[in-house]
């Protein structure tokens, strides 16, 4: 079975082809991605209307590129999948419309996939794929969640953010520091030159005893610290503050992830989503795993960002288990707000 996946939930247009032969892990045939970072940089963040229009321009050329790289014709596609949510409504509608139109033209079934389920399962395309069950730390954009994953579509929420997510804490802190867009990667780069112990910042809910997250207070602490430093902040102070901010975020993520593994009696952790590419987070988790005899699995770096491969993969894995329900008459709808637990099925 060959699955075509289309991702357009925010500011990346992704298209991919995945092949699934039997019960094994599906194989990535080809994928292509266009990021809108340069376009949105002038505005300091994603402009939804511009994002939607750019998806319209990119999705069909990327589809042609992927088909050519895979060396197959569109007629060989057995299933078309797209991101149904969560995300920006207009951006989601572009991918949904194209996917459903393609499926109708090819007389193939089409399915909508949960964006976070794609991230959660994306490490199965890596050189070191996980095995079920495991704990998943999802750190993608506005989402920070810990999930117990017993199989495809068998997800239990263990904890989530009650305000700002980790990615938002990175981005908003970077914006306060004047680091530009996208803020998270810029803050992480600057942090490499700083001393994280130079400033004391809070670790919200670090000792709460539960698995929930809160990063809004950290952002406020960064603003307060910048106010005390005054208008002429030297570059070293900025680097130190960036390092302290990153350290605080990573401290909370690592502690809660390890707590979740202990609570569930599991030894495998999957880290997925854009923040999962953070070098300090990976270093800390790998070190803790080595000390405790745990395994940590990540997507390939190219698949940490939003991409079509994770959508095609999730659809293929669901199809293997008989969990795909094709949309009747190729009609479509999108779900800008959509809890991941709603795509879970009973054990």
Protein Blocks (a to p, Z undefined) as FASTA:
>chain_A
ZZddddffbmcccddddddehjbdcddfbdcdddfklmmmmnopacfklmmmmmmmmmmm
mmmmmmmmnopafklpmbdcddfbgcdfklmmmmmmmmmmmmmmnopacddddfklmmmm
mmmmmmbdcdddddddddehjaccddddfbghiacdfbdcfbdcfklmmmmmmmmnonop
afklmmmmmmmmpcfklpccddehklnopacdcfklmmmmmmmmmmmnommdcfklmmmm
mmmmmmmmmmmmmmmmmmmmmmnopabdcdedjklmpmklmmmmmmmmmmnopacddddf
klmpgcfklmmmmmmmmmmnopaccdehhiacddfbacfklmpccZZ
